[in-house]
């Protein structure tokens, strides 16, 4: 089990950041992702595995004017 923004999500071996984003149905294009406090570079979402028990923070960046 992992925690994503305080919500529990089932974990499976090989689950990536991109998988978590899809499962949480996040569609906003500008996201910041941290796993256990460590920033995950945007270009690494497809290759970064999320370990069991991880705390994942996904932050939607907003801009305006």
C-alpha positions in Angstrom: 0.0 0.0 0.0 1.2 3.5 -0.8 -0.2 6.9 0.2 -0.9 9.5 -2.5 -1.7 13.0 -1.1 -3.0 11.3 2.0 -5.2 8.7 0.2 -4.3 5.0 0.2 -3.6 3.3 -3.1 -2.8 -0.4 -3.7 0.8 -1.1 -4.5 2.1 -3.6 -7.0 5.7 -4.5 -8.0 7.0 -2.2 -10.8 4.4 0.5 -10.3 5.8 3.7 -11.7 5.0 7.4 -11.0 3.1 7.5 -14.3 1.0 4.5 -13.2 0.1 6.3 -10.0 -0.8 9.5 -11.9 -3.1 7.5 -14.1 -4.7 5.5 -11.3 -5.4 8.7 -9.4 -6.9 10.1 -12.6 -4.7 13.3 -12.5 -4.9 14.9 -15.9 -3.4 18.4 -15.2 -0.3 18.8 -17.4 1.9 20.5 -14.8 2.6 18.2 -11.9 5.3 18.1 -9.3 5.9 14.7 -7.8 7.8 13.8 -4.6 8.3 10.3 -3.2 9.2 10.2 0.5 10.2 13.9 0.2 12.5 13.4 -2.9 11.6 15.3 -6.1 11.1 13.1 -9.1 12.2 14.8 -12.4 9.3 15.1 -14.9 11.2 13.1 -17.5 11.5 10.2 -15.1 7.8 9.6 -14.4 7.7 6.5 -16.7 10.9 4.9 -15.3 10.7 5.8 -11.6 9.4 2.9 -9.5 7.3 3.7 -6.4 8.3 1.5 -3.5 5.8 -0.2 -1.3 4.9 2.0 1.7 5.9 5.2 0.0 4.4 8.5 0.6 3.8 10.2 -2.7 2.9 13.9 -3.0 1.6 15.1 -6.3 1.2 18.9 -6.6 -0.7 20.6 -9.4 1.1 23.8 -10.5 -1.2 26.7 -11.2 -0.5 29.9 -13.0 -2.6 32.8 -13.8 -2.6 36.4 -14.6 
